[in-house]
Amino acid sequence: MEYQYPIDYNWSTEEIVDVIKFFEKVELAYEKGVDRDELLNAYRRFKEIVPSKAEEKKLCGEFEEMSGYSSYRTIKLVKERSSGERIKMG
């Protein structure tokens, strides 16, 4: 993909890497499918870094604008599915 991930330069290097991993899991959900638990764990780590709902909406909105992939719809599906299932966005 030819776009940049939305990040906050006040985050540590580890936090930036973890946020990018979350967005990569969302991409995988659209492109190939991803294990539900892997994606949920990446989202939980993302929420540790970005606890604010407003900031989450801003970052996920920027990501969707650049990539066309909705983090919101992906996480909504993750929460509806059972452990061990594969998530594949249509």
Summary of the structure (lengths in Angstrom):
residues: 90
radius of gyration: 12.3
end to end distance: 18.3
largest distance: 35.0
contacts: 233
relative contact order: 0.20
helix: 64%
strand: 4%
